[in-house]
Amino acid sequence: MSANSSGQHPPVPWHTFDIDTTLEKLQVDPAMGLSAAEVLERLQQYGPNELEETGGRSPWIILLDQFKNIMLLMLIAVAFISGFLALQQGEFPKDAVAIMLIVILNGVLGYLQETRAEKALAALKSLASPLVRVLRDGKLLEVASTDVVPGDIMFLEAGVQVAADGRLIEESNLQVRESALTGEAQAVEKDAPIDLPENTSLGDRLNLVFCGTEVVKGRAKAIVIGTGMRTELGKIATLIQGVESEDTPLQQRMTQLGNVLVTGSLILVAIVVIGGTLVQGMSAFNHLLEISLSMAVAIVPEGLPAVITVTLALGTQRMVKRHALIRKLPAVETLGSVTTICSDKTGTLTQNKMVVQGVETPSHSLTVTGEGYEPTGDFLGANQTKIGVGELGEYPELETLLLSCVQCNDAVLQYENNDWAIVGDPTEGALLVLAGKLEFTGDRLSSQLPRISEFPFSSERKRMSVICQVSHPEFAVLSQNSTPFVMFTKGSPELTLDCCTQILIGNQIQPLSEAQRQQVLDRNNDLAARGLRVLGFAYKPLTEQPPESSEDQTEQELVWLGMVGMLDAPRPEVREAVVKCRRAGIRPIMITGDHQLTAIAIAQDLGIAQEGDRVLIGQELEEMPQEELEREVDHVSVYARVSPEHKLRIVQALQKRGKFVAMTGDGVNDAPALKQADIGIAMGITGTDVSKEASDMVLLDDNFATIVAATEEGRVVYTNIRRFIKYILGSNIGELLTIAAAPLLGLPGVPLTPLQILWMNLVTDGFPALALAVEPPEPDVMNRPPFSPRENIFARGLGLYMVRIGIVFAIISIALMMWAYSYTHTVLGEGLSPDRWKTMVFTTLCIAQMGHAIAVRSNTQLTIQLNPLSNPFVFGAVIITTILQLLLIYVQPLRAFFGTHWLTPTELAICLGFSSLLFIWVEMEKVFFRVFYGKKKTPTGVKTPV
């Protein structure tokens, strides 16, 4: 037996086989189905009909991975050495305990970020139908979906979810909603006997049904051709599992930062230990080792992971207010680096609501305005002339066509929860909305033209007809014919026109000439070329009610009324969002499973593509090598009729070209590409659980424009992260150089203990850094291209700034340290310790950072030019941190724990004076660069980080 039954064999093109060939290949009798023995044998061969999940990392592995960070490893080593030295001296190892608590805290924060389990596969599994009706041993049975095997005869009807991929054997008016799998908004009309070529795209395989899709109309019998991982849904699961997660730009930059800091720290530690030993001898080794530990703690920004986590969390809160839900915290910053947005069409760029755009009657071409399902809008004729309800009598062709729209319709338009909604087929709903714009409603017509019978739609005829009784012929055309019955027909324009021999011109029925017939066909082609779905309308006066099943005879000699062209209309706000994207250097791309004509029409309307731009379709992608696709992606903005594998390949090709890709989508078919993309963005309202779980961000309002707002927030977050990194690390470099200078200058003791350094790094660095994290955005944040996501964390002058400020900070602190050492050993008094010079250094370092935090808010504007109320949190953090620092000096329990000493008012004033020098330096830098480079030009090294 041949089936797409093994991952080692190429897939079988079942859509190219006729029914008999399919039955023969699967060795099954359609009248009897499989026997119990055959089912058991095939179940053993193919396994259960369920998606298989590959094992991921266990929670313990995730937790252990957090402690592989090079900075945390160095801190762990410092804690062990510090604890050993403390115990050796008979002291409680409080420094070691404090350091380990910080290590554990950072590990837990990382663990909590990563342990959000990936549930995409679980969501895929939920698409499986629990029970399936199958034919076995000549009996109709209901079996669990997991027990379905290739060769089973499966029965389908409206409302059923398809449990496995199948080849249709027979069907009656079968329509299947495949939007989650293919991205198409409309239910697909299936056709069992159709012959299809091998390269037919997934959405056009009309003789197949697919696992996870839903039958919305009709009934069918199908033979199962694929189960479990061998279904199209299984292919998506395989793609999801095959996509490897990569670190975000922020995570890569933090790793890079850690490597630089630890390497620099170890080099400096070696210099101090070796240099100090050469100067002071081996007797000073333990003392130098203590200094080295302080240096190691000083260089590691212990508070940085917590500050970044809180900053990203604040960013997520702001994004929620703008209708974007962040599922993975690092994605907040990653959004700011996006260069390309690959968007699905249906429900993302469009409203997922069919809206009539134009009406063609024999005498008029009308444009229809309005959005969504709200029955308000205008009919615009020649020279934009509006047709109101009062003028409708002058347009009998339009009046009759609208009658047909309402009567030949099974949908319901209703107003509930402050919104208009459609119950039933969206296409028929669009016709009700069209008629409602001129106050044609079913309620109004039900008494005048009650429906008494119908000829249902069939895939062979591609049309439907309803027969109405003419009770009150107030309409001109109906009263003119004076017949007791009338039949309205709608369907495929070409096939409906074939049944017409007459045409309605004004209120007169005339013979349909060949020239008029060709004119109708030409207009139909024009509408279709604009990407519109076109329906043709006709009617026929009847002298008697036709018998049932007489459609072939009755639907002849019809009177042609006209056509309507409808579209899944673009969201009105998306046009402006696309403009903002381009202004911000972000390229929007449309990737859809829909028809290429529809795709390009929407893309041109929204500004995503221009007239004449190339559209790549699925068949071309199938035959195109990946290398060629990588060359094409820079020139193609619209992809149509694509499959899930194609979406994944497009994203990978863009990434290979160095693009940073955001992928939006709402269907199951989008999940692999969402996971592969640098940022996966799912739709919150129309999105499937699969797409949401595979994504990094969910749009709560399904609004493409929200992506622009989220991107702006991402850029602001990255700008602020760079701002507080340069604040924290500039200060840390100053601390490090000050500690390193002490033994080289021959000063006894360690100026700062590890515990004091932890206090500085967590509190005096942390609070102001958090305040800097909420600094408002720069005015031009969305008027510039995104910075490279692969740029070095020290790029655009950040590294130079940190080194420069660190050196200045160290010079100020070392000058204070030398003076304070001499002063405190000269001026002694009751209760005054000669070691209070260390507390003066500690205090100066802490208070100087407060001035740095105030000055670093802007690289070009002086502090007095900034509005203090634009970020009051900075001043609040400075005041609180300063008070806490003073408590360490003047509250006895805190003084004893942190090892500080009482300072006299004079000594405190001297510390404050030295501390203010750093603030003055940073402000004078701004003045210097402003004068030197001019007001509009900012030099490398001081350019505003964004």
N, C-alpha and C positions, 0 to 999 in steps of 0.2 A: 504493500500500500504506500502510495506517495502522498505526502502532505507536508505542509510547512511545519514539520514535526520535530525538527532538530536544529539546534543552533549551528551545527556544523554544515548544514546544507543551505544552498541559496533558497530564498523564499519562492514558493510556487505562485505563479501568476493566475490565481483562481478566477479572476474577473475575465480572463480571456477564454476560459473553457465554457462550452455549452453545458446544459443541465445534465444530459446523458453522460458526457465525459466525466463530469464531476462525480456523479454517482458511481461510475465505473472505477474511477481512481480511488474512491473511498470505500469501495466494495460494500455497498449498502442497497437494500431493496426499499424504495420510497414507500411502498405499501405496508411493509412490515417493520421497518426500522432495524436497529441492531438487536441481537439476542443478548440475554444476560451474560452468556459466556464471552461474547465479543466485547461487551462493555467492560468486563473485568480485565480482559486481556489488554484492551487499549488503555484502561486506567493505569495498569502496571507499566505500560510502554511510555505513556505521555505524562503520567502523574496527574494529581488533582488540578482542577480548573481554578487556580488561584495564583496570585502574584507572589513570587519568591522574594524574600528580603535578605540582602547581604548584611553580615554583621558589621556594626560600627564600633566605635571606641566605647568602652565601658566607663561609667562615672569615675571609677578609681583611676583609670588611665588618664582621663581628662584632668582630674585633680593633680596627679603626679606631673603631668605635662606643664602645669603652671609653674612648677619650681625648677624648670629647665632654663628659665630666663637668666641670662648671664649676670644681670645686676642682683637678682635675688640670690643666686649662687654665691656671689661675692659677699653679700650681707650675711648669709648663713655661715660662711667661713669666718667672717669678722666676729660673729656672735660666739662661735666656738672658742676662738682664740681669746676674746675678751673674757668669756666665762672662765676659761682656764687660768688666766692671769689673776682674775679676781679671787678665785678659790685658792690659788697659790698664796695670795696675800691675806687669806682668812677673811675676805669681805664677801658680802652678798652680791652675786653677779647681776646687779640691776640693769647695767647697760646691755648685757647679753639677753636678758629677759625682754627688755624693751625692743631690741632689734628683732628678736624672733617673733614678737607679737606683730610687728610691722610686716615681716615676711609672710606670716600666716594670713594677715588681713589682705595683703595684695594677692596672695594665692587664691583666697576665697572669692575676691572680686572677679578675678579672671575666670574662675570655675563657674560662677553664676552666669557670666556672659556666654559661656560655651555650652552649658548643659541644657539649653532649650533643644529638646529632641527634635530631630527632623521627622515630621509626620507625613511627608508627601506620599510615601508608599502606603501608609495606613489610609490616607484619604483616597488613593487610587483603589484600594481594596473595597472601600465602601461603595464604589460604583457598581460592584457586582450584584446581580439580582439574587436574592436568597433562594427562590424556587423557580424552576423552569418546567414548562410543559414539553414533553418529548414523546416520540413514538418508539416503543420498544416491544418486540415480540408481538406486533400488531395491535398493541394496547396503548392508549393515551395515558401517560403517567405524569405526575408532578414529582420532580427530583430536586435535590439540592444542587445549586449551581456548581459546587465544587465537584460533583459527580458527572458533569457533562463531559463527553469525550468526542474527538473528531469522528464524524460519521453519524452522530446523532441527528435525527430529524427533529427540528425545533419549531414550535408553533408560537407565532407572535400576533399580538393584537394591540389596539390603542391603550396607552398607559403602561405598557410592559417595558421594562428595561432589558436590553439585549444582554444575554449572559455570556456569549462567546461570538467570535467572528463566524459568519455564515454566508453561504452562497444560496441566493434565493432560488427556490424551486417553482413556487407560484406565489402570486400576490394579488391583492385587490385594493386599489386606491391606497397603497401603502406610502405613508410619509413618515420619515424618521428625522428627529432633531439631532443633528451631528455637530452643533456649534461648539460644544466643549472639545470635540476631537479635531475638527477641521477649521473652526473659526467662522463658519458661514452662519449668518443670522437666520436664514430661511430654512424651514424643514425641507428635506430632500425628497423628491418624488421618485420612488424606486421603480425599476423596470426589470423583471426577472429574465425575460428572453433576450435582452439586448446584447449585441456583440460589441466588445470593446478591445482596442489595441492594448498591447502590453504596457506602453508608457503612459496610460491613463492615470491622472493624478488621483490621490485618495478621495478627494471630494467629488470626483466624477465617476466613481465606480458604482454605478446605479444598480448593479445586480448583486451587490454585497451588502451585508449589514455588519456592524462592528460592536464589539463588546463595550458596554458602558454608555451607549447611545440610547435614546428613548423613542419608542413608537408613539407618534401623536395622532395618527389616523390610519384606518384600514386594518387589514390583517394579512398574514403571510405564513408560508411554510418555508423553512430554510434548512440546509444541511450544514452542520458544524464543520468548519474547515480549520479552525485554530482555537486552542484553549490556553489559559494561563499565560505564560511568558511568550507564547507564540502568537498572541493576538496583537492587534495594533496598539492596544492599551499596554500590553506586555512590553512591546518595543519601547514605549515611552518610559515604563518603569526601568528598563535596562539602561536607557539614556540617562535617566535621573541618577541611577546608582553609579553610572560610569563617569559622571562629572565630578572632578576632584575640586574641593574647596581650596581657594588660595587665600593667603593673608590679604587683608585690605591695605591700601596705601598707608593708613595710619599705623597699622600693626607692623608693616615693613619698616616704616620710619622709626618707630619706637625700638625695634630690634637693632636697627642701624645706630640709633642714639646710644643704646646700652653698650654696644660693642665699642664705640668711640670712647665713651666715658670710662668704662672699665679698663680699656687698654691704656688710656691716658693716666688713669689713677695708678695702675700698677707700675707704669714707667716712673711716675713722680715718687711713689713709695720707694722704689728701688734707689732712686737718686738720694732721697732723704736718709734712708737706712744706711746705704753705703757711704754717702758723704758724711753723715753724722758720726758713723763709726770711725772713719778716718780722722775726723777732727777731735772727737771726744774719747775714742778708745772703745774696747769691747765692754767695758763696765757700763756703758750707756746703752747697751743693746736693748734691754727691757724697756727703758725709757723711750728709745726710738721706736720700738715696736708698738707702744701705746700711742705714740704720735701717728704712726702708720695706720693704726686702726681708726683713729679719728679722721684721718685723711680719706680713708676708704668710705667711711660713713658720710663724710662731707660731699664727696663727688656724686654719690647715688641720690637722686631726687626721690626720696621715699614717698613723698606726698604726691608725686606726679601721677601715678596710676589712679589714685583716688580722685584727684582733681580732674583728670581726663574723663573718668567714668561719670562723675557728677556733671561735668560739662556736656557730655553726650546725652545724659539723662535729661538735663534741662533743655537741650536741643530737641529731644523727642517730645517733650511737653509742649514746646512752642509749635512743633510740627503737627501735633494732634489738634491744636487749635486751628490749624490751617488744613485740617482734614487729611493728614498723612500719618499713618500709624507705622512706627518703626518696629520691626520684629527683631532685628539684630543690631545691637547698640553701635558697633563701629560703622554701620551703614550711614549714620548721621553725617559724619565727616566725609565719607566716601562720595556722597552725593555731590559735594562741591567740586569733585574732580571729573565729573561726567563730561565727555566730549561728544557722545553720540547717544541718541535715544531711539531705540528700535521699538516701534509701537504696533501692536495689533490694531486692526481697524474696527471690527465690530464691537460696540459697547465701550470702546476706549476713545477713539477719535470721533466715533459716531454715537448717536443716541440709542442705538439698538431699537429704534422705532421707525417703521416705514412711513415716509411722508411723501405725499404726491407733490411733484415739482411742476408738472405741466399737464395740460389737457389739450388734445387735438380733436376738433370736430371737423366735419367736411368743409366748413367755411371759416373757421377761426383757429388760431394757435394762441393758447392762453397760458400765462405764467401764474402759478399759485404760490402765495407767500404763507408764512406761518411756521411755527416750530412745534415738534412733538405731536401729542394727541389732543392738544387743545383746539376745539373747533372754531378758531378765530384766524382770520387772514383774508387776503384780497385775491380776487381773480382779475388779472391785468391783461387787457387786450392790446390791440395795436396802439402805439403811442402812449403806452402805460395807462390806458383808459380803464378805470375801475368799474367792475360790474357788480352792482348792489342787488339786494333782494328785489327792489322795485323795478330794476331794469331786466330781470330775468325773463320776462315775457317776450322781450325783444330777441332772445337767444333760445328759440325752441329746441335747437340741436343740443345745447348744453343742458337745458331743462330735462330732456328725455334721457340723456346720458346719466345725469345725477339720479334720476328715477331708477335706472338700471343698477347704479352703484349701491343704492340702499336696498332694493328688492332682491337683487342677486347676491345675497350676503347672509352669513350665519353668525357673524361676530356681534358683540354688544359693546357700545361705547358708554361708559358710565363715569360719573364724578364721585369720588370718594376720597376721604382723608386729604381734602384740599388739593386734589390732583385728578387729572383725567387719565383713565386707564382703559385698556382693551381686554375684553374677555373673548378669547377665540384666536383665530388666525390673524397675525399682524398685518398681512396684506389686505385682508377684508376690513380690518379695523381702519387702515389708512383711507379706504374708500368711504367709510362712514364719516371720518373726520373731514374729508373733502366735501361731502354733501352737507355736513353740518355747518360749514362756513357760509352757506347760502340758505341755512335754516331748513334743509331737507332732513327730516328725522324719521326713523322707523315708526315711532309712536304716531306721528302725523299721518303716515301713509298706510298704516295697518288697517284702518277702517275703509280707506278709499280704494286700496289695492290689496286686499287680503291674499296671501299666498295659499294656494290650494294643492299644489303638487310641485315636484321638481325632478330634474334629471341630474343626479349627482355627478360631480367631477370624476373623470376617469383619466388615467395616464395615456390611454390610447387616443381619446378625443381631445384631451387637454383643454376642456371647457366644462362649464356647468350651466344649466338653465333652470329658471323657475317660472311657473305658470301662475298668473295672478288673475283674480276676477275683478273686472272693472265695475265697481259699485257706484262711484261718483266721479265721472270723467271730467274733472275740472281742468285737467291739463290739456293744452291745445291739440297736441298730436293724438291723444287718446280720444278726445271728443270728436275729432275729425274722422277717425276710422269707424267709430260707433260699433265696435265688436265687443261681445261680452267677456272675452278673455284676451290676455296679452302675455307673451312669453319674452322674458329678458334673458340674454345670454352674455356670459363673459368668459374669457379664456385667452389662449394664445392668439395674438393678432393675426398671424398668418393663417392658422387653421380656422379661426372664426370668419375671417374674410373669405376663405374658400367657400363657406356656406352661404355667403351673401350674393344676392342678385340685384339688390336695390340699395339705395342710399338716401338718407334724409338730408335734404338741402332746405334750410329754413324750416318751414312746416310742411314741405311738400316731399312726398316719396317719389323718387325718380329712378329709372334704370341705372345700374352701376356700370359705367363704361370701363373699357380696359385702361384708358388714360387715368381715370379716377382710381382704379385699383392699383395701378403702378405708383400713383402719387401717395396713396396710403402706405404702401410698402416702403417707399423712400423715406417717409416721415418716421415710420417704425424703425428703420435702420438708423436714422439720425438720433432718435431718442436712445436707442440701445448703445450707440457709439458714445453717448454722454454717460454711460454707466447706469442708465435707468432700467428698472424692471418695468416692462410694458405689458399692459392688459388691453385687449380689444373688446368692444361692446357692440351688441346688436340687439334688435328686438323683432317681434313678429306678431301682428294682430291675429287672433284666433277666433274662429266662429264657434268652436266647441272645445271642450277639454280633451286633450290627447290621452290615449290609453298609456298605462305604465310600460316602460321598456320600449317605447316607440321613438327614442331620441334620434335614431338614424334617419327616420322618415320626417319627424317633426322639425329637426334642426336643419332644415333646408329652406332656400328662398328667403333668407333673413334680410332685414333692413340694417345696413351698416350705420352705426351712431358715431363711433370715434374711438379714441384711445386715451389712456392716462399713463403717464410715466412717473414712477415713484422711486424713492431712494431711501436707504437707511441714512438719514440726513446727518451731516456733521454737527457736532456740538457747537453752538454759536461762539462759546468762549475759547474754543481751541484755536481759531485763527489768530487771535491776539497772543495766545500762548506760544504758537509757532514763531510769530514775529519776535517775541521776547527770547525764545530759544536761540534764534539766529543772531540777535543782538548780543547775546551772551556767549557767542562762539560755540553753540551746541547745535549739532546737525540732527534734525529729525528724519527718521526713516520709517516707512510703512511696510510691514510684513503681514500678509493676510492669506487666508485660504480661499478668499472670494475671487470672483472673476476679474481678469485684468482690466476690462473696460470700466467696471465699477470702481476698482482700486485707483486707477489713474484719474478718474473723474473726481473722486473725493480728495486725492492727493493734490490735484491742481487747484481745487476749490480752497483748500486749507493753506496752500503755499508751500507744501512739502515738495512738490515737483512742478516743473514748468512744462509748457507745451512742447512736445517733441522729445521729452526725456525718455530714456529707455526704461522699459519694464521687464524685469526678469521673471519668468514663470517657472513653475515647478518642473516641468518637463525639461527645460533648458538646464536648470540646476542639477537635475538627475544625471545629465550627460556631461556636465562641466567638471573637470578636475579641480581639486581644492586650490591648486596653485593659480589656475585661471580665475577662480572666484575671488581669490585674494587680490588679484589685479583689478577686478571689476567693481568691488564693493565701494571704492572711492567715487565711482561715477554713477551708481544706481541708487535711487532713493525709494523705489517702489518694487516690492516683490509680491507676486500674486500666485494663487493656486499652489501654495507651498505646503509641505508636510512637516511634521515635528522635526524629522532629521534635517530638513532644509533650514529650518529656523536656527537649529543648533549650529549648523555649518556656517551660516551667515554671521552669527555672533562670533564664532571662533575665527573666521576670516578677518573680521573687523579688529578683533583683539590682536591678531597676528600683524596687522598693519599699524599697531601701536595705539589704537583707539581705546578709550575707556568707556565701556558700553553699559547703558541702562536698557533693560528690556521690559516693556510693559505687556501684560497679557491677562486674560481672564479664564482661558480654557485649559482643559487637561493637556491639550497639544502644546501649550506654552511652557509647561513645567520644566522640561529639560533645558530649554534656552534661558528660562528665568534663573535656574540654578547655575548655569554656565556664565551668565552675564556678571559683570562686576557689581551691578545693582539690579536685582530682580524686583519688579514693581507689579503687584497684583491688584486687581479691582476688588473693592470691598463689597459692593452690592451685587454685581453680576458674576463675580469671580467664583470659580469652583474652589473647594477646599484644597484640592491638589495644588492649584496655582498659588494659593495663599501660603501653604506650608513650604513651598519651594522658594518663596520670595524673601527679600530682605525688607520690603516696605509694602504696605497695603494702602491704596487710595480709598479713603472711607466714602468719598462722594463719587468715585469712578470718574473723576474729572481730570482730563489731561493737563489742564491748567494748574492743578495742584502740584504737578511735578515741578513746574517752574518755581513755585513758592518753596517747595522742599529743597530744590537745588540752591536757591538763595540762602536758605537756612544752613545748608551744608557748607556753603562758602564762608558764611559768617562764623560758623563753628570752627572751621579750619584756621581762619584768620585769628580767632581768639586763642586757639590752642598754640599757634606759633607765638602769639603775644605773651602768653604766660610761660611758655617754655623759655623764651629769651629772658624773661624776668627771673624765673627760678634758677636757670643755669648760669646766668650772668652773676647772680648772687653766690651760687655754689662754687664757681671758679674763684671768686674773691675769698670765700671761706677757706678753700683748699690751699691757695697760695699763702694766706696768712698763717695757717697751721704749719705749712712746710717751712716757712721762713723762720719760725721760732727756734728750732734747733740749729739751723744754719747760722743764726745770729748769736748763738750761744746762750739763749734764754733757757732757764731751767723749767721743767714741768711742761705740761700740755696746756696750751691756752684754752682749748675747748675740749670737754669730755664728749664721748659718743652720745651720751644722754642729752647734753646741751645741743649738740648738732642735730639730733633727731627732733628736738623741740623746734629748732629753727626751720628745719626742712618740712616739718609737718604743720606747724602752727604759724610761724611768722612768714613762711613762704605760702602755706596752704590757703589761709583765709584771703589774703589779697589776690592770690591766683584765681580762686573761685570767683571773686568779684570781677576780675578782668575777663572771666569767661562769659559774662553777660554784657560786655561792651557792645553798644549798638553797631549796626553795619556801616561800612563805608558807603558814601553816596554812589560810587561807581561800581558797586559789587556785581551788578548784573549787566554792566555795559562794557565788559571786557571778556576776552577768551578765558577759559579755565586754565589754571596753572597745571603743568604736567603732573599727573599722579605719580610719576616715577622720579620726581625731583628729589634731590637730597634734602633731608630735614634742615640742613644748614644753608640751603640755597637762598639766593636773593639777599645776601648780606647778613643773614641771621647768625651764622657762625662767627663772622668778623665782629659783629656787635657784641656777642657774648664774651669773646676773648678781650675785646677792648674795654668793655665795662668791668669785666672781672679783674683786669689788671689795675684799672683806676680804683676799683673798690679795694683791692688788696693794698695798694700804695697808701690809701687813706687809713686803712685798718692797721697796717704795719707801723705807720708813723705814730698813730695813737698808741699802739702796743709798746713801742720803744719808749715813748714819753711816759706812759702810765707805769711801766716797770720801774723806771728811774724814780718817778714821783712817789709811788706807793712804798718804795723801799727807803725813801727819804723822809716823807711825812708820815709819822706813826702817831697814833693816839690810842686812847682807851677803846677797846672793842674793834679797832681797825686792824684787819689782817694785811700783811704785806702781799698776800696772794690776790688782793682785790683787783689788781691789774688785769687778771683773767676775766673778772666780771665786767670790767670796763670794756674789754675787747668784745666780750659776748654781747653786751648791751649796744655797743656801737654798731656791730654787725647787724643786729636785729632792727634797730631804729633806722639805720641807713636804707634797709630794704623797704621800709615804709615810704620813704621819699622816692625810691626807685619805682615803686608800684604806682605812685601818683604821676610820675613823669612819663612812664612807659605807655600810658594810654594812647599817646599819639607820637609819631615819629617826626612830624613836621610842625604841628601846632604847639605853642607854648601852653603850659597848664592854665595860665590866666586867660587864655583864649577859649578854653573848653568850657562848655556848660556843665557845672558840677552836678546838676540835676539829671543830666543825660545818663549818668551811672553813679547814683548815690551810694551804691554798695561798696565802691572802692574806698570812699572816705569813711564809711561805717566800719569796714574791715580794718583800716589803718588805725582808727581810734580804739577798737576792741583789742587788736593785737598789741598796741602800745600799752594799754592798761594791763593786759595779761603779763607782758614782759616786766612791768614794774612790780607786779605781785610776786614774781620770782625773786625779786631783790629784797622786798620789804615785808614779806609774810614769812615768818620763821619756819613753819613746816615745809613750805615750798622751797625756801632757801636751803634747808638742810637736805632735801631730797635731790635737788638739782646741783648742789655744790656751789652755790653762788655766795657772795659776800655783800655786806651792807655798804652802800656808797653814800658819800656825803653829797649834799646839794650841789656843791661846787664840782665834784667829780661827775655827777649826773649831767650837769650843764655842759661840761666839757665833752662828754659822750654825745650829747645832742648836737653840739656845735660841729664836731667831726662828722656826725651822721648826715648833717645837712649838706655837706660838701658834695656827696654823690648826686643829690637832687640838683644842686647848682650846676655840676658838671654836665649832666644829661640835658638840662635846659640850655646851657651855653653851646652844646653841640648842635642843637637845633638851630640856634641863631647863626652859628658859624656856617653850617651847610646851607642855610637859607640865603645868607649873604654871598657865599662863595659860588654856589651853583645857580642861584636865582630862585625866585619863588615858585616857578613852575617845573623846575627840574630837581630831581632827588637823586643823589649819587648812589652808586652801588655800595652796599653796606649799611645804608640807612633808609633804604626804600621801604615804604610802608608794607609790612607783610600782609598778604591777603590770601 
